[in-house]
Amino acid sequence: MLRARLQPLSTRLCRRPVHTVHLQPGYFPHGSGDAAHSPLGMASAAFRYDLPDELIAQHAAEPRDAARLLVRLPATAVAEGSRLHDATFSDLPRLLPPDAHLVFNESRVFAARMLARPVRMGSCAADAPVEVMFLAPEDGADASHALSQPVCGQLWRAMVRLPLEATGLELRATAAATASALALSLRVERVVSEWREEGESPGVEVAVRLDLVPSTSGDQIAASTDALASSLPSSSSSSSAAAAAAGAAATSPLLLRDAFSTLGAIPLPPYIQRQPEASDATRYQAVYASAAHEGSVAAPTAGLHFTSALLDRLSAAGVASSRLSLHVGAGTFKPIAAPRLAEHQMHAERFSMRVHELAAIARSLDEGRPIVPVGTTSTRVLESLYWFGVHRLGELNVACEAPSAAGETFGTGALASGTALETALELGHLEQWTPYEAAAGTGSAVVGSAVVGSAVVGSAVVGSAVVGSPSPSMVLRGLASAATARGCTSVSGSTALCIAPGYQFRVIDALITNFHAPDSTLMLLVSALLGSSAEVHAAYAHAIAQRYRFLSYGDACLFFPHTPTRSAGERLVAAVAAALPSVRKVRWEVPMPAPDERPQQSMSTTHASPPASPPASPPALPEHLGLRTGRKVLLHSCCAPCSGAMVEAMVTAGHDVTIFFYNPNIHPRKEYELRIGSMIALEDTLTGPNEP
């Protein structure tokens, strides 16, 4: 059973940028559920549950969209019966209405985990290679920009699995079993805190200075010295990569991204109890993850279920999409160790969003399109952008009408984007409890307002009048306009926003997410969406009973706010509820493959129930089949053309047919996915797809 087995990691991954947001009291409307006004006094034990170890997915489903999807409808949408429905992720185009707007986090995981050998130990006596986990630039800069810069002189926050107490340690890393002329030097300049994980040797969080130095034979890490070495690039690939890197360094400075790619490995979460495999380098990335936005140490896992074909189906159905970037830090694995939420230190993460994407979401809000973020990271960015805009709406309005003035509180910075740099409007840092502190304000005066043109568009009177606030579309549009007025192509900032029960969502109408670990801050966010921790426990209990797969490589959920706040959300819920009767007829069961199985192996089941009103005179089936009307039939199939006619005849005759799809011998993967797609199309033909 998993009961928050991970010990607290760092208390902070980013330094606070130039401007910290503290809102005026009154902007945050009171919510409901566990905490009617503020979650600060809540006990962290409310977000704990027992997760059987065997349900923690150790490998991802193949294909990606074969993962299961738990759909939970709000109570307002269900007159009777269960609000929990089992579907498949590939059903998403049939569930979402054509006017939905998906928001993806395109941050890419970088090879942040490597082995390095101490060369000068100071007070620590050990010479075996040790694990190093890089987190983020020490100065709080955007990681994707830092990765696109030369190695030498960069200062990064990292975790080193050694019990250090003082600075002075130098470590060196070079590719395993290669003759590279260069090694990466890591010099500890500051010890920040301890680093402890259950079942692992102790370590420290430190700030390390990076440099390239001549390699010696002592720097090289033999592949047999540590289990982690097996996850590093192979000798042949490392040798060629290292040779290329050395050649490039001879003529131009080596970029940090290239150094990490040569020396490091993809950092799988600590609850995946195996060494990384070659397939993880692609499978632990979303298909839409952008190399220009590389910088996460953990994948935004809700996006792992999307295939290119599924994205094409969604687009063809009319579903809009936008992208943002939030670099996921190791703090996402940090459990809530404090007894009360008020004592928990939320981790900070850097984010950015292009101006045209921000404007597109504002436009969709104006048009009444439901906003559906993919993952908790996308949710945090959208909600944080709202609070940044609310606090600084007056400045934004001035920015839209006049050139920026000297001494302004906004800043600008650079973000990597391909080979060019984007100029970003720096918004600053959002503290974790800012909205809740605003809700706790008292008094009888107007404590906050925003003026656009000559009209007051939002104000808050605490104690004597209704609390109001600007509309999300106006706020996001103001941010986009302010950035454009300054010649910026994106907005960026840092957020430590902790979304917990009592929070009222401003921008989103639903959430696509995975199942999260006990005692995690992600459980807080989902509880806020569903209205209380009890609602999450009920949904998770169903998932455990139905043997869903949990955590990063596990299955997914489609959740809605307990009370939709916009008419677009109400229409979204109604559309999904109307679609469920058809998609529930499809059931996919994908076991966790053994490490030596081929990636395209999977077990899937398509269940085609008889029509609700079978014809009065069903066609006769061949007598030698021995099938009487109303029988249950299990039929193995390799593709729809082989079994389509027979399945159609049996279903029409009133039989309950389960098509068993298990074909690990089909190769290549494109052919395998084509055949699965043909089975889904067959199910659509027999039961009637939701889409016209």
N, C-alpha and C positions, 0 to 999 in steps of 0.2 A: 504494500500500500504506500502511496506517496502522500506524505503529510508535510509539505513545505520542507523538504530535506535540504534545501539550499540555504547556506548561511548568508547573512547580509554581505554585499559587496561594497562598492564605493558609495560614499554619500553624495558625490557630485562628479559629473563627467566634464562639465564645461564651466569655465569662469563666466561670471555675469558680464554681458556686454554693457554698452555705455548707458543704456536707459532701462530702468526697471519699472514695470507697470504696477501701480497701486491704484485701484479704481476708487472713485468717490462712492460712499455708501449709497445703496439703494438701487443700483443697476441690476442686481441679481434677484430675479423673482423667486419666491419661495416655492419649493418643490413638495414632494410627497414621498411616502414609503418609509424607509428606515429612519430618515432624519428629515423632519418637516422643514427645518430651517438650515441646519448645518450638520455635516457628518463628523465634525471635529470630535465630538464626544462619543462616537460609536466605538464599540469593542471590535478589535480586529478579528476575534474568534468567529464573528458572524460570517466570514468569508473563507472559512476552512471546510474542507470536505475530504473524505477518504477516496483516493483514486487507486484502484488496483494496478499493480505494476504491469500486468500483462496487457492493459489497455493503453499504455504509453507507447505510441507508434515509434518503432525503431527504424522503419523504412517508409517511404512515401508510397501512396497508391499509384499504380500504373494502369492506364494512362492517368494523367493528373486529374482530369475531371471525372474519374471513376470514384472519387471520394464521396462519401455519403454527406447529405445535407439535412440538418435538423431545422425545420421551419416552426417557429412559434408565433402564433397570432395573438394580438392583444385581446383582453376579455371583451372589449367593446365590439369585436368583430365576430364573436362566437356566441350564438344564443344557447346552444347546447352541444354536448360532445367535447372531445379533447381539443385543446389549442395547439398540441404538439403533433407534427406530421413528419414522417420520414420520407425523404426524397433523395435524389442524386444530384451532385453538383452540375452535371451536364444538363439538368432540367432548367437551369437558370434562365435561358432565353425564353422558355415557355412560362416561367413564373413572373418575370418582370414585365411590366407594361412597356409599350414602345416609347413612352415619354420619360422613362427613368433616366437618371444621370448618375453614372458610376464615377467614383473618384479613387484613383490608384496611387499608391506610394511606389515610385519607381527607383527608390534607393537600392543600390546593389551592394551585396556583401563583399568585402575585400578579404584577402588572405591574411588575416590578422594574427594567426597563431603560428609560432615557429619555435624551433629549438636553438639555443645559443649556449656557448661554452664560456664560463667565467675565466678571465685571464688575470684579473687582479682582484682578490677577494676582500681585502681590507680585514674586517673583523670576522668574516664568514669563511670557513675552511671547507670548500667543496670544489671539485673540478669536473664533475660529470655534467653533461648537457642538461639544461633546465628549460622548462616551458616558459615562454613569454607570450602574453596576450596583449596586443595593442588595442587601445580604446578610442582615443581621439586626440587631436592637437591640443597641447597644453594651454594655448592662448585662447581656446574657444572658437578658433577659426573653422570654416567649413572644411570637413574632411576631404571632400572630393577635390577641392582646390589644393589642399596640402599634398594630396597624393599626386597631383599633376605637376608638382614642383620638384626641383633637385633634392636629393637626399640630404646632402651635407648641411649640418647645423640645425636641422629641424628638432623641436622639442615636443615629445609626445607623452601623454599619460599611458601607462602600461601596467600590467600585472605580471610580476615575476614570482615564480614558485620557489622562493628561497626565503628563509626567516631573517631578513636583514633588519638591522637596527640603525644603521648609519649609511651615509652616502659614500661614494668612492668606488663602488663596484663597476667593473667594465666587463661586458659580455661581447662575444663575437659570434656571428652566425654566417655560415656559408653553405652553399648547396651541398647536399649529401653526395659523397663519392664523385666529386668533380674536381677539375683542375683549374677552377676559376682563380683569377689573379686578384680578385677583390673579395673582401669580407665586410659585413655590416657591423660596425661598432656601436654598442649601446652603453652609454655611460650614465649611471644613476646620479642625478643632481639633487633629487629631493625624495624623501620617503614620506608618503602621504598617510597610509593606514595599513592595517592588516588585511590580508586576503585569505579567507577561509571558506572551504567547501567541504561538505560531509564526504568522507572517504578519500580525500585528497590531502597531500602534504601541504603544510602551511606556506603562505607566501605574503607578499606585500604589494600594495599599489604604489607606484613610483612615477616620477617624471624622468624620462631618459632622453639624452642628447644623441642624435644619430649622426654617424659619419661613415665614409668609406675608407677602408685601410687596406694595405697589402695583405693578402691571405697567406697563412702558413699552414703546414700540415696539421698542426695542433688545433687549428680553427675548425677543421672539417668534422662533420658529425657523421659517424658511422651509422649505417641503417639499423644495426642491431643494438645500439645503445639504449634505445627507448622505444616504447610502443608508438609514441607519437611520430617517430621517424617514418613509420609505414604510411602515414597519411601525407607526408611531404611529397613533392614532385619526384617521379622516378628518376633513376640515374640518367637514362638517355634524355628524357625531356629536360631534366635539370641541367644536364651538361650543355645541351644546345641553348637553353634559355640563358644560362650563366655566361656562355661564350658570347651570345648576342649582347647581353648586358655589359660584359666587359669591353666588347668592341665598341659599343655605343659610348661607354664612359670614357674611352680613349679619345673620342672626337667631340663629345658633348657631355654635359653633366647627366648622370643617371637619375631618372625620375624615381620617386619613392614608390609609385605604383608598380614599376618594373622590378624594383628590389623585393617588394612583398610578394609579387607573383612568382619570383624565382625561389625565394627562401621560405615562404609561408604556406599555410594550408587553410582551407575554409574552416572556421570555428563552429563546429556543431554544438548545440545546447548541451549542458551538463547532464540532462536526463536522458539523452540518447547514449546508451551504455554500449558503445562500440566505437572503433576507430573510423575516421572518415574513409570513404571509398572514392574511387575515381568518379563515380556517377554523382556524388554529392556536389562536385564542383559546378554542375549545371542544375541538378535537381533541387538544391537548396537556394536557387535563385528563381525569381519570377521570370516568365518568358519575356516580359516587357521591361525588366530591370535595365537601367541605362548605365552604360559605362561612364557617361559624363556625370553621373550622380552616385559614384561609388563611394562608400564611406560607412556602411553599417557593419556591426560585428555580429548581428543576428538578423535573419531574414524577416521581413514583414510577411508572416506566414499565411495570412488569409489569401494572398495573391498566388500562392504556390499551386492552387487548384485550377488556374486558368490555363488553357491551351490556346495556341494561335487560332485554331479552328473555332473554339468557343468564342473568342473575342470577335472573330469574323461574323459568327451567327448573331451575336448581340448587336453588332453594328448594323447588320443587314435588317434586323428587326426594328431599327430606329433608336436604340438605346444610345444616349450620348455618353461621352467619357472625358475626364480631365485627369491630369497627373500633377502630383506634387512630390516633394522629396523630404522625408524625415529620416535622418541617420539613426538607426536603432542602436542603442548602447547596451552594455552589459547590465546596466541597471534594470532592464526589463525582466531579468531573472531574479531580481532582488525581492525576497519575500517581505511581507509586513511583519517585522519582528516586535514592534512596540505594541503594548496592550491596547492603546487607543490610537485612532487614526491621526489625531492631532500631533502625535509624537513621531510620526513616520516622516522621513526625509525623502521626498520624491526626487527621482533623477531628472536631470535636464537633458534635452536633446535638441540638436540644431535642425532647422527645417528651412525650406525655400519653396517658392511657387512662382511660376512665370505669370506675368501680368495678364496675358491673354487667356490663360486658364482660369485665373481669378475672375476676370470679367465674364467668362463663359458661365461660371457657376452663379454669379450675380444675375445674369440674364435668365438662367433656368429658374432661379428663385422668383424672379418677376413673372415668368411665364407659367408658374405653378407646376413645374416639373419636380418630382420627388428626388431628393439627393440621397444617394446610397453610397457611403464610403466603404471601401474594401479594406477592412482591418481597423484596429484600434488606433494605429499610428495616423492613418488618414483622418480619423475622427478627431484626434487631439489637435492636429494642425488646423482643421476647419474651425473648430470651436475656439482655439487660441487666436486665430485671425479675427474672429468676431470680437473678442475682448480687447485685442490690440486696437481695433478700429473704434470701438465704443469709447475707449479712454482718450483717443487722440483724434476724434472726429473733427473738432474745431481746427486743429492743426492741418488735418487732411483737406478741409474745405479751403483754407488759406492756400495750401499747396496747389490746389487745383486751379486757383485763380491768378497766382503770381509766381514768379521764379523763386527758387529757394533763397533764403536770406542767410547771411553770415550769422553764426551762433545758433543755428537751429538745433533742435534736439534730435532730429533724424540724422542717421549716418548713412554712408554708402560703403559698399564692399564689393569684392569680386567673387564670382562663382564660376567653376569650371563648366564648360558646355562644349563638348567636342574639342575642337582645336582653338576655339575662341573663348573669350571671357564675357560673362554676362555681368552687367552692373546691377547690383541689388540694392534696393532700399532697405536699410537695416532698421528693423522695428524695435530691437532691444530684447529684453528678457521678461517673461511672464512668470510670476511666482505661483507656487502650487495652490495656495488657498485664497488667492486674490478675489475670486467671485464670492466666496463664502464670507470673507471679511466685509465685503460690500453689503451683503445681506444682513449683517449684524449691526449696521449703523442705526442710530436713533436720532430723533430730532423732528422738527416740523417745518424746516425750510427746504426750498429746492436746492438739492445738493449736486445736481449734475444736469447738464443740458448740452445739446449740440445744435448749432445753427447752420443751415444750408441756405444760401441766398438770404432771405429775410424771415424765414419761417422756423420756428422751434420744432425740431422733428423728434426729439426725445427728451424726457425729463423724468426726474424721480423725486417724489415728495414722500418722505418717510414719516409716518405717524398721523398725517392728516389728509392724504390723498392717495390716489391709485399710483402704484409704481409702474412706470412705463420705460421703454427703451427703444432705440432705433431698430428698424427692420434689418434682418441679415443682408438682404440684397443691397440696401443703401450703404451699409457699413463696408461690405466687400467691394462694392463699386467705388466707394471713396478711397479705399486702399489702392485699387488699381489705378485710379485717376492720379493720386498723389505720386505714385511711382512713375507714371508716364510723364507727369509734369516735370519731374526731375531728370528725365532722360534715362530712367531705369527700366530694365526689361523684366525684372523679377522683384519679389519681396523676400526677405529672410529674417530670421530671428532665432531665439532660443525659448523653449517652453518647458516649464516644470508643472504645468497644469495637472492637477489630480482630480479626475472626474469620479465622483462617488455619489451614493444615494442622496438625494436632495438637490442634485444638479438638474437644471432644466436645459435640455439641448436646444440650441438656437438654429443650427444649420441643417442637421441631418434628419432624415425621415425613416431610416432603417440602417441596419449594420450587417455586413457580411464579415464573419470572424471565425476563428478556430475555438476549440475548447481550451480553457486556460488552467494554469496550475493553481492549486490551493494556496491561499494566503497571498496571492499576487495582486498588484494594483490593477491588473487587467480585469480581475474579478470585481473590483470596485466599479469600473466603468460599465461592465455589463449589468451589474446590479442597479446602477443608476438608470440605465436604459429600460430595464424591465420593471423598475419600480421598487424593488427590495431584494435583499439577498435571498429571501425565501423563494422568490420566483426563479432565481437562478438555480438554487438547489433542486427545485422541482424539475427543471429542464435537464439538469445534469444527471439527476437520478434516473430519468427516462433514458438518457444516452448510455449510462452505465448498464442499465438493464438490457438495452438493445445492443450492447457490445459495440458501441461506437469507439473509434480510435481517437485518442486525446493528444493534445499539445502540438508541437511544431509540424510534425509529419502526419498529423491526424486528420480527422474529418472536420467539417465546417458547419456553421449555423447561419441562418437568416433570421435575425431578431428585429422586432419593432418596438418603438417606445410604448410603455404601458398605456399612455394616453396620447394619441397623435396631437401635435401642437399646430399643424397646418392642414388645410384641406387637401393639399397634395399628398400628405401622409395618409390621410383617410382613404383617398382614392387608390393609393398604392396597396394598402392593406386589403381593400375590396378586390382589387385585381388579382393579387396573390391567392386570396381565399377562393376566388372563382376558378383559378387554374389548378388548385391542389387535387380535386377529384380525378383529374386525368393523370397528373404526374405521379400520384401515389401508386399507380399500377405498375410502375417501374421500380425494381429493387436491385441494387447492385451490392454484392458482397465481395470485398477485396481483402484477402488475408495479408498479413505482414509477410513479405517474401523473405526467404532465408538469404543470408549474405551471398551465397554462391548461385542464386537463381538469376536468370537473365532478366533484364529490366522490363521486358514486355510481357512477362508472365503475370497473369492475374486471373481471378475467378470472378465471373459476373453472372448475374441471374436476371433475366427479363421476365417479368410476370405479367402475362396478358390475361386479364379476367374476362369472363363472358360478358357480352353487352347487357346493359340493364334490362332491355326489352328484347329477348331473342325472337327471331322470326317464328311464326306459328308452325311452319313446316321446314325445319332445318334440313339441309341436304344430307343425304345418307353418306356414311363413310364406308370404306371397304370393310366387309365383315371380318376378314382375317385379322384386322387390328384388335378385335375383341373389345372395342370401346363402346360403352353404353352412354347415353346422354347424361351429362352431369358428372363425369369422372374427372379426377385430377390427373394431369399428365405431366411428366418430367421429360423434356426432349432436349438432347444435346444437339447443338448446332454450331457450325463453323462460320456461317454467313446467312444473310436473309435470302439470297436467291436459291439456296439449297433447300431451305425449310419453309419458305414463305407460303407457298400454296397449301401445304399440309397444315401449318399453324392456322391459317385463315379458315380452312374448312373445319378444324376442330373447335376453334373459338365460336364460329358461327353456329355450330351444332350444339353449343351450350356447355362445352368442356372448359375446365379451369386449367389453362396451359402455362407451365413454367418452362421457359427456354433457358437451358443451362449452357452458358458460354464459357468454356475453359479450353484455350487453345494456345498453350505456351510455345508450340512449334511454329507458329506463324511469324514470318520474318520477311522483309524488314518491318520496323515499327509502323511506317506509313501504311503498309498493307493491313497490319493488325488494327490500327485505329480506324481504317476505312471499313473494316468488317464490323467492328463494334458500332460504328455510326450507322451501318445498314440495319443492324438489329434495332437500334433506337428508332430509325425511320419506319421499320416494320411495326413497332409498337404504336407509333403515331397513327399509322394506317388503320390498325385494328381498334384502337380506343379513341381516336380522334384527338389531334393536337389542339392545344389551347389557342395557338396563334392562327389567324385566318390564312 
